[in-house]
């Protein structure tokens, strides 16, 4: 651990000394990672224009972002809308520290974050959770060839997953063996492609990291940033009105989720997307990367017996008038037609929401409401190995950890969220959120842990899927949420201050109270928490372009 940490810190210092005053622009194939503020900012100005694009998914490339930005009429935007547009454009044009030789560049965007956390009750999960916490030090490295190829390594000194979810973690320090994440990189990719002048483009990327489908208040029920470090291959054909996407995501060493997606925009106001997928518990199979194959037609249940799962999803986004968006996401892994005998329990869920961004004087008001529902066997099938989840371990911890592919509520849940916010772009923002969830006994990842599912050999013991030989034989009749239902309530207020272009300060207090904690009728838990985060972006302090002429001639 100490050796890895010394290497990282030495790299940061060396790169800072050598290239700290030289810069290059982002490449067209650089990817904008999930969770970036860019997606919400673009969403707000699209809603002001009463139109939709395909920006509700991540990651997208810089070229694809430019395609959607061209659809915005800058002169029709309000003053806050223009500030958001300019902010996004500044992000596209932002310089990183780099060496440049013609089309080739080697760059980085170093950052430093110091965070502190506290919560009063160790039984309560963090609101400021592992997806929101910043790495202590970032040194992402990008190799670029013009707007055609980008190779990215998200090098960082950060805490392990175990440390970020620990109850006794009070800051993001990485100086002890049980907190330092020896993996060092969690977002890595090679991205290549091209975009023509009419906004039509192609992008092929493969790597490991997070992906998301759908811009929603709660994490997406289809695929969300809570599913981390997943290897993937993605082919994307994009345009302002039609998209095609082919994706392979690895869940475990023996299971790959193959999907293809078709999307279209109608009348600039309605976006529709349809996704078909298949998850066999088997080695990699080239049949499923056929771009226009219909997986259902392969009759895989006859071939794989109980070692395959299917997936279907759809989403829509509709802006009937300026400042208003209605949206929905639907996903299923099991559905029995009315004409068929009910042999398996239903496995589906959906999210429905409405939100508005309204420019007021120098700022933007955001109001959103969202509803979530899932059946008791959503994402769950005959075995953990063909359920939409993964099991993983860390170098500094031998225990197994679990993540669901979509929303961390997973199955057996009913929830809603109310969000209110006000933002003055590049100045400050304040956001309020209230989350309610009624969670049945199959909600979350607890059932995977209790089954004994492990990464070592992917074996498991008792499982919850209905079988004549187990206690869940009547599972087909379960209604969501079922069993002793836990009622979770979470309240959070987040304040963000952009003190300077290179310094951001965030404070987030929160309060949680739960009736029937851990699905036990006799338990009540409540607790307060607070998080404070400060982040420095060094590339915004000083930059200057360093060309091959300077490096390899007399420097004049």
Residue pairs with C-beta under 8 A, 6 or more apart in sequence:
1 177
1 180
1 182
1 396
4 180
4 182
4 184
5 157
5 174
5 175
5 180
8 137
8 139
8 155
8 156
8 157
8 184
9 137
9 157
11 139
11 155
12 110
12 137
12 139
15 97
15 108
15 110
15 139
16 97
16 110
16 538
19 97
19 98
19 99
19 107
19 108
19 546
20 97
20 538
20 542
21 542
21 543
21 544
21 546
22 97
22 98
22 99
22 100
22 543
22 544
22 545
22 546
23 95
23 96
23 97
23 98
23 107
23 539
23 543
23 544
23 545
23 546
24 95
24 96
24 98
24 100
24 105
24 107
24 144
24 545
25 92
25 93
25 94
25 95
26 62
26 91
26 92
26 93
26 94
26 96
27 62
27 105
27 142
27 144
27 145
27 146
27 147
27 148
27 149
27 150
28 61
28 62
28 63
28 66
28 146
28 147
28 148
28 193
28 195
29 61
29 62
29 63
29 144
29 147
29 148
29 149
29 150
29 191
29 192
29 193
29 203
29 205
30 61
30 62
30 142
30 144
30 150
30 152
30 191
31 59
31 60
31 61
31 62
31 150
31 152
31 189
31 191
31 205
32 38
32 39
32 58
32 59
32 60
32 61
32 62
32 65
33 58
33 59
33 187
33 209
33 210
34 58
34 59
34 210
34 211
34 212
34 225
35 58
35 131
35 210
35 225
36 58
38 65
38 88
38 91
39 55
39 56
39 58
39 215
40 215
41 84
41 87
41 88
41 425
42 53
42 55
42 65
42 68
42 69
42 84
42 88
43 55
43 56
43 215
43 325
43 357
44 81
44 84
44 357
44 364
44 366
45 72
45 77
45 81
45 84
45 85
46 52
46 53
46 55
46 68
46 71
46 72
46 319
47 319
47 322
47 323
47 324
47 325
47 355
47 356
47 357
48 77
48 78
48 81
48 322
48 323
48 357
48 359
49 71
49 72
49 73
49 76
49 77
49 322
50 268
50 269
50 319
50 320
50 321
50 322
50 323
51 71
51 268
51 269
51 319
52 265
52 268
52 269
52 270
52 271
52 317
52 318
52 319
52 325
53 68
53 71
53 240
53 265
53 271
54 60
54 64
54 68
54 238
54 243
54 263
54 265
54 271
55 65
55 68
55 215
56 213
56 214
56 215
56 271
56 315
56 317
56 327
57 212
57 213
57 214
57 215
58 210
58 211
58 212
58 225
59 209
59 211
61 191
61 193
61 201
61 203
61 205
61 236
62 92
62 147
63 147
63 193
63 194
63 195
63 201
63 203
64 195
64 201
64 203
64 236
64 238
65 88
65 92
66 92
66 195
67 195
67 199
67 201
67 238
67 239
67 240
68 240
69 85
69 88
69 89
69 92
70 199
70 240
71 240
71 268
72 85
74 82
74 85
77 84
77 85
78 359
79 359
79 362
80 359
80 360
80 361
80 362
80 363
80 364
80 424
80 425
81 359
81 364
83 425
83 426
84 364
84 425
87 425
87 426
94 539
94 540
95 539
95 543
95 545
96 107
96 108
96 109
96 142
96 539
96 543
97 107
97 108
97 109
97 110
97 538
97 539
97 543
98 105
98 106
98 107
98 108
98 546
99 105
99 106
99 107
99 546
99 551
100 545
100 546
100 547
100 548
101 547
101 548
101 551
101 552
102 548
103 144
103 145
103 146
103 148
104 143
104 144
104 145
105 142
105 143
105 144
106 141
106 142
106 143
106 144
107 141
107 142
107 144
108 139
108 140
108 141
108 142
109 138
109 140
109 537
109 538
109 539
110 137
110 138
110 139
110 538
110 539
111 135
111 137
111 138
111 535
111 536
111 537
111 538
112 136
112 137
112 138
112 535
112 536
112 538
113 134
113 135
113 136
113 137
113 138
113 172
113 533
113 534
113 535
113 536
114 136
114 171
114 172
114 533
114 534
115 133
115 134
115 171
115 172
115 531
115 532
115 533
115 534
116 170
116 171
116 531
116 532
117 126
117 128
117 169
117 170
117 171
117 529
117 530
117 531
117 532
118 170
118 529
118 530
119 126
119 167
119 527
119 528
119 529
119 530
120 527
120 528
120 529
121 512
121 525
121 526
121 527
121 528
122 167
122 168
123 517
123 525
123 527
124 512
124 514
124 525
124 526
124 527
124 529
125 165
125 512
126 165
126 529
127 490
127 492
127 508
127 510
127 512
127 529
128 508
128 510
128 529
128 531
129 164
129 165
130 161
130 164
130 165
131 225
131 226
131 228
132 531
133 159
133 164
133 172
134 158
134 172
134 533
134 535
135 156
135 157
135 158
135 159
135 172
136 156
136 157
136 158
136 159
136 172
136 173
136 174
137 156
137 157
138 154
138 155
138 156
139 155
139 156
140 152
140 153
140 154
140 155
140 156
140 187
141 152
141 153
141 155
142 150
142 151
142 152
142 153
143 149
143 150
143 151
143 152
144 150
144 151
147 194
147 195
148 192
148 193
148 194
149 190
149 191
149 192
150 189
150 190
150 191
150 192
151 189
151 190
151 191
152 187
152 188
152 189
152 190
152 191
152 207
153 185
153 188
154 185
154 186
154 187
154 188
154 209
155 184
155 185
156 184
156 185
156 186
157 174
157 180
157 181
157 184
158 172
158 174
158 181
158 186
159 169
159 172
159 173
159 174
159 179
159 180
159 181
160 178
160 179
160 180
160 181
160 182
160 394
160 396
160 397
161 181
161 228
161 394
161 401
162 178
162 394
162 396
162 397
162 399
162 401
163 169
163 178
163 179
163 181
169 179
173 179
174 180
174 181
177 396
178 396
178 397
180 396
181 394
181 396
182 395
182 396
183 229
183 394
183 395
186 208
186 209
186 228
186 229
187 207
187 208
187 209
187 210
188 207
188 208
188 209
189 205
189 206
189 207
189 208
189 209
190 205
190 206
190 207
191 203
191 204
191 205
191 207
192 203
192 204
192 205
193 201
193 202
193 203
193 204
193 236
194 201
194 202
195 201
195 202
198 239
199 239
199 240
200 237
200 238
200 239
201 237
201 238
201 239
202 235
202 236
202 237
202 238
203 234
203 235
203 236
203 238
204 234
204 235
204 236
205 232
205 233
205 234
205 236
206 231
206 232
206 233
206 234
207 231
207 232
208 229
208 230
208 231
208 232
209 228
209 229
209 230
209 232
210 225
210 227
210 228
210 229
210 230
211 223
211 225
211 227
211 230
211 232
211 234
211 247
211 249
212 219
212 220
212 223
212 224
212 225
213 220
213 222
213 223
213 261
213 273
213 275
213 313
213 315
213 329
214 220
214 221
214 222
214 223
214 315
214 327
214 329
214 351
215 317
215 327
216 327
216 329
216 351
216 353
216 370
217 353
217 355
217 368
217 369
217 370
217 417
217 419
217 433
218 351
218 370
218 372
218 407
218 409
218 415
218 417
218 435
219 225
219 226
219 406
219 407
219 408
220 329
220 351
220 406
220 407
221 329
221 330
221 331
221 349
221 350
221 351
221 372
221 374
221 406
221 407
222 275
222 313
222 315
222 329
222 331
222 406
223 249
223 405
223 406
224 405
224 406
224 407
224 408
226 403
226 404
226 406
226 407
226 408
227 390
227 403
227 404
227 405
227 406
228 403
229 392
230 249
230 250
230 251
230 390
231 249
231 250
232 247
232 248
232 249
232 250
233 247
233 248
233 289
234 245
234 246
234 247
234 248
235 244
235 245
235 246
235 247
235 291
236 243
236 244
236 245
236 246
237 243
237 244
237 245
240 265
241 264
241 265
242 263
242 264
242 265
243 261
243 262
243 263
243 264
244 260
244 261
244 262
244 263
244 291
245 259
245 260
245 261
245 262
245 263
246 259
246 260
246 261
246 289
246 291
247 257
247 258
247 259
247 260
247 261
248 256
248 257
248 258
248 259
248 288
248 289
249 256
249 257
249 259
250 256
250 257
251 257
251 279
251 388
251 389
251 390
251 405
252 385
252 390
252 391
252 455
252 458
253 458
254 281
254 282
254 283
254 385
254 458
255 279
255 280
255 281
255 282
255 385
255 386
256 279
256 280
256 284
256 285
256 288
257 277
257 278
257 279
257 311
257 388
257 405
258 277
258 278
258 279
258 285
258 288
258 289
258 295
259 275
259 276
259 277
259 311
260 275
260 276
260 277
260 291
260 292
260 293
261 273
261 274
261 275
261 276
262 273
262 274
263 271
263 272
263 273
263 274
264 271
264 272
265 271
266 272
269 318
269 319
269 320
270 316
270 317
270 318
271 315
271 316
271 317
271 318
272 314
272 315
272 316
273 313
273 314
273 315
273 316
274 313
274 314
275 311
275 312
275 313
275 314
276 294
276 295
276 296
276 311
276 312
277 295
277 310
277 311
277 312
277 313
278 288
278 295
278 298
278 300
278 308
278 309
278 310
278 311
279 308
279 309
279 310
279 311
279 386
279 388
280 288
280 300
280 304
280 307
280 308
280 309
280 386
281 304
281 307
281 308
281 383
281 385
281 386
282 304
282 307
282 308
287 293
287 298
288 295
295 310
296 310
300 308
300 310
301 308
306 382
306 383
306 386
307 383
307 385
307 386
308 386
309 333
309 381
309 386
309 387
309 388
310 333
310 334
311 331
311 332
311 333
311 388
312 331
312 332
312 335
313 329
313 330
313 331
313 332
314 329
314 330
315 327
315 328
315 329
315 330
316 327
316 328
317 325
317 326
317 327
318 325
318 326
318 327
319 325
319 326
320 326
323 356
323 357
323 358
324 354
324 355
324 356
325 354
325 355
325 356
326 353
326 354
327 352
327 353
327 354
327 355
328 350
328 351
328 352
328 353
329 350
329 351
330 348
330 349
330 350
331 348
331 349
331 350
331 378
331 406
332 346
332 347
332 348
332 349
332 378
333 347
333 348
333 378
333 379
333 380
333 381
333 388
334 344
334 345
334 346
334 347
334 348
334 377
334 381
335 346
335 347
335 348
336 342
336 343
336 344
336 346
342 476
344 466
344 476
345 375
345 376
345 377
345 466
345 475
345 476
345 478
346 375
346 377
347 375
347 377
347 378
347 379
347 380
347 381
347 411
348 374
348 375
348 378
349 372
349 373
349 374
349 375
349 378
349 411
350 372
350 373
350 374
351 370
351 371
351 372
351 407
352 370
352 371
353 368
353 369
353 370
353 371
354 368
354 369
354 370
355 366
355 367
355 368
355 369
355 370
355 419
356 365
356 366
356 367
356 368
357 364
357 365
357 366
358 364
358 365
358 367
359 365
360 422
362 424
362 427
363 422
363 423
363 424
363 425
364 422
364 423
364 424
364 425
365 421
365 422
366 419
366 420
366 421
366 422
366 423
366 431
367 419
367 420
367 421
368 417
368 418
368 419
368 420
369 416
369 417
369 418
369 419
370 416
370 417
370 419
371 415
371 416
372 407
372 409
372 413
372 414
372 415
372 416
372 417
372 437
373 413
373 414
373 415
373 480
374 407
374 409
374 410
374 411
374 412
374 413
374 480
375 411
375 412
375 478
375 480
376 411
376 412
376 440
376 442
376 475
376 478
376 479
376 480
376 481
376 482
377 411
377 442
377 465
377 475
377 478
378 410
378 411
378 412
379 387
379 388
379 389
379 404
379 405
379 406
379 410
379 411
380 387
380 411
380 442
380 447
380 464
380 465
381 387
381 465
382 463
382 465
383 460
383 463
383 465
384 391
384 448
384 451
384 453
384 458
384 460
384 463
385 453
385 458
385 460
387 448
388 404
388 405
388 406
389 402
389 403
389 404
389 405
389 410
389 445
389 448
390 402
390 403
390 405
391 400
391 401
391 402
391 448
391 453
391 454
391 455
391 458
392 400
392 401
392 402
392 403
392 455
393 399
393 400
393 401
393 455
394 401
400 449
400 453
400 454
400 455
402 445
402 448
402 449
402 453
403 445
404 410
404 444
404 445
408 444
408 445
409 415
409 437
409 439
409 443
409 444
410 442
410 443
410 444
410 445
411 440
411 442
411 443
411 480
412 439
412 440
412 441
412 442
412 443
412 478
412 480
412 481
412 482
413 437
413 438
413 439
413 440
413 443
413 480
413 481
414 437
414 438
414 480
414 481
415 435
415 436
415 437
415 438
416 435
416 436
417 433
417 434
417 435
417 436
418 433
418 434
419 431
419 432
419 433
420 431
420 432
420 433
421 429
421 430
421 431
421 432
422 429
422 430
423 429
423 430
426 498
426 501
427 498
428 495
428 496
428 497
428 498
429 494
429 495
429 496
430 493
430 494
430 495
430 496
431 493
431 494
431 495
431 496
432 491
432 492
432 493
432 494
433 490
433 491
433 492
433 493
433 494
434 489
434 490
434 491
435 488
435 489
435 490
435 491
435 492
436 487
436 488
436 489
436 490
437 443
437 486
437 487
437 488
438 481
438 485
438 486
438 487
438 488
439 481
439 485
439 486
439 487
439 488
439 519
440 480
440 481
440 482
440 483
440 485
440 519
441 447
441 482
441 483
441 484
441 519
442 464
442 482
442 483
443 481
443 486
447 464
450 462
451 460
451 461
451 462
451 463
451 464
452 459
452 460
452 461
452 462
453 459
453 460
454 460
462 470
463 470
464 472
464 475
465 472
465 475
466 472
466 473
466 474
466 475
466 476
467 473
483 519
484 516
484 519
484 520
484 521
485 516
485 519
486 514
486 515
486 516
486 517
486 518
486 519
487 514
487 515
487 516
488 512
488 514
489 512
489 513
489 514
490 510
490 511
490 512
491 510
491 511
491 512
492 508
492 509
492 510
492 511
493 508
493 509
493 510
494 506
494 507
494 508
495 506
495 507
495 508
496 504
496 505
496 506
497 504
497 505
497 506
498 504
499 505
501 537
501 540
502 536
502 537
502 538
502 540
502 541
503 534
503 535
503 536
503 537
504 533
504 534
504 535
504 537
505 532
505 533
505 534
505 535
506 531
506 532
506 533
506 534
506 535
507 530
507 531
507 532
507 533
508 530
508 531
508 533
509 528
509 529
509 530
509 531
510 528
510 529
510 530
510 531
511 526
511 527
511 528
511 529
512 525
512 526
512 527
512 529
513 524
513 525
513 526
513 527
514 524
514 525
514 526
515 524
516 523
516 524
517 523
517 524
517 525
549 555
